[in-house]
Amino acid sequence: MNPSDLLTPLEIGSCRIPNRLIAAPMAGISDLPYRAILKSFGAGLTFSEMVSAEALVRGHRKTRGILQRAEGENPFGIQIFGGNADSMAETARRLEAEGLCDLIDINLGCPVKKVMRSGAGAALMMDRERLFAVVEGVVGAVALPVTVKLRACKTPGEMTGLDVIPGLFSLGVKAVSLHARCVSWSFSHPPEWSWIKAASFLGRPLIGNGGVSSPEDATEMFTKTGCDGVMIARGYLGNPWIFRQIRQLLEKGAYDPVSLDERFEVMKRHLNLSLEVFGERQGIFRMRKHLAWYVRGMPLNSEFRRRVNEIHLPMELFREMDNYHDMLKARSGK
Ligand SMILES: Cc1cc2nc3c(=O)[nH]c(=O)nc-3n(C[C@H](O)[C@H](O)[C@H](O)COP(=O)(O)O)c2cc1C
């Protein structure tokens, strides 16, 4: 494939993704406000934060809040996790019945102990019999495309994740996202992209994930591994522009840096959305980490972060952002 094929549509079952740039599910981060921002910069497919099937079946209020799609967020995938085939299938059925999403993704990669202890996430990937029962149940419960996201293996010596890929496709899974790290590796460990290449021979569409933090990384992963789409996670933190920049790189051979004015305009748009969706208290709380990411690498950012963490009122937060913006402009002489 040519690098520019990243901008062409991708079919995942009945779901047509307008380009092959995918925003990863991220707990506590890929919420409605931020997904709306990511979408506005060109993410072809966005995913909810992972949501517990057990909590959904019980009708947990906070969990239901995760499921709302942003205006115009189409296609949108909801990622579910759980170790019980019946509740996973029931959850999928409800998501489809309520028209909440365009595809359903099963989390098979989460290494968090609490999740794994319940037999979900990466623990499910390592228990082949139960894994296939869960996947078969979910696929059989809905007409929507079902996808999975997994890691390549538990430890470098074996290939549990890769081994199950053909079986997942034969059960009717419509795409696999492969995070090119072991379950035992920390997020700071360099990813092993050769596993993405190997996986792409086992079933398609195969979406590569792990270590994409710049537009150049995205095109490199796509061309080196032969994957069908590139999924970005930490590379979009405080940097929704990465999706636009990838497009610019492919269309013009270079991309525009983000101006200070645009950066602060987007920060404010994001804050407004966060307040609208979560209310004052939660909206401000949820924005704190995002604001820290938006100003990463900027002069005196630790002082800005410290002040932001002490603010509880929207007006004050907007004022603080304006002050910091003005200070940065004055320093840069613009
Ligand atoms: C804070 C955080 C939250 C995450 N939440 C999820 C999640 O809800 N579902 C999921 O499948 N992966 C989750 N991941 C994993 C990412 O989607 C992605 O696979 C991983 O960060 C590797 O990609 P990257 O190197 O581009 O960051 C999370 C990762 C982080 C750091």
Ligand as a Chemical Component Dictionary entry (heavy atoms), coordinates in Angstrom:
data_LIG
# 
_chem_comp.id                   LIG 
_chem_comp.type                 NON-POLYMER 
_chem_comp.pdbx_formal_charge   0 
_chem_comp.three_letter_code    LIG 
# 
loop_
_chem_comp_atom.comp_id 
_chem_comp_atom.atom_id 
_chem_comp_atom.alt_atom_id 
_chem_comp_atom.type_symbol 
_chem_comp_atom.charge 
_chem_comp_atom.model_Cartn_x 
_chem_comp_atom.model_Cartn_y 
_chem_comp_atom.model_Cartn_z 
_chem_comp_atom.pdbx_ordinal 
LIG C1  C1  C 0 -4.441  6.032  30.281 1  
LIG C2  C2  C 0 -4.695  4.908  29.319 2  
LIG C3  C3  C 0 -5.981  4.402  29.171 3  
LIG C4  C4  C 0 -6.226  3.356  28.276 4  
LIG N1  N1  N 0 -7.492  2.868  28.150 5  
LIG C5  C5  C 0 -7.746  1.869  27.265 6  
LIG C6  C6  C 0 -9.068  1.372  27.082 7  
LIG O1  O1  O 0 -10.042 1.834  27.696 8  
LIG N2  N2  N 0 -9.237  0.362  26.190 9  
LIG C7  C7  C 0 -8.185  -0.168 25.469 10 
LIG O2  O2  O 0 -8.386  -1.081 24.670 11 
LIG N3  N3  N 0 -6.943  0.304  25.620 12 
LIG C8  C8  C 0 -6.701  1.307  26.480 13 
LIG N4  N4  N 0 -5.441  1.804  26.595 14 
LIG C9  C9  C 0 -4.389  1.322  25.680 15 
LIG C10 C10 C 0 -4.325  2.205  24.426 16 
LIG O3  O3  O 0 -5.533  2.167  23.700 17 
LIG C11 C11 C 0 -3.181  1.759  23.497 18 
LIG O4  O4  O 0 -3.384  0.425  23.139 19 
LIG C12 C12 C 0 -1.812  1.888  24.152 20 
LIG O5  O5  O 0 -1.679  3.118  24.829 21 
LIG C13 C13 C 0 -0.702  1.748  23.098 22 
LIG O6  O6  O 0 -0.796  2.746  22.120 23 
LIG P1  P1  P 0 0.189   4.029  22.137 24 
LIG O7  O7  O 0 1.596   3.498  22.207 25 
LIG O8  O8  O 0 -0.142  4.740  20.838 26 
LIG O9  O9  O 0 -0.150  4.828  23.349 27 
LIG C14 C14 C 0 -5.165  2.819  27.499 28 
LIG C15 C15 C 0 -3.879  3.342  27.645 29 
LIG C16 C16 C 0 -3.630  4.369  28.534 30 
LIG C17 C17 C 0 -2.220  4.914  28.657 31 
# 
loop_
_chem_comp_bond.comp_id 
_chem_comp_bond.atom_id_1 
_chem_comp_bond.atom_id_2 
_chem_comp_bond.value_order 
_chem_comp_bond.pdbx_ordinal 
LIG C1  C2  SING 1  
LIG C2  C3  SING 2  
LIG C2  C16 DOUB 3  
LIG C3  C4  DOUB 4  
LIG C4  N1  SING 5  
LIG C4  C14 SING 6  
LIG N1  C5  DOUB 7  
LIG C5  C6  SING 8  
LIG C5  C8  SING 9  
LIG C6  O1  DOUB 10 
LIG C6  N2  SING 11 
LIG N2  C7  SING 12 
LIG C7  O2  DOUB 13 
LIG C7  N3  SING 14 
LIG N3  C8  DOUB 15 
LIG C8  N4  SING 16 
LIG N4  C9  SING 17 
LIG N4  C14 SING 18 
LIG C9  C10 SING 19 
LIG C10 O3  SING 20 
LIG C10 C11 SING 21 
LIG C11 O4  SING 22 
LIG C11 C12 SING 23 
LIG C12 O5  SING 24 
LIG C12 C13 SING 25 
LIG C13 O6  SING 26 
LIG O6  P1  SING 27 
LIG P1  O7  DOUB 28 
LIG P1  O8  SING 29 
LIG P1  O9  SING 30 
LIG C14 C15 DOUB 31 
LIG C15 C16 SING 32 
LIG C16 C17 SING 33 
# 
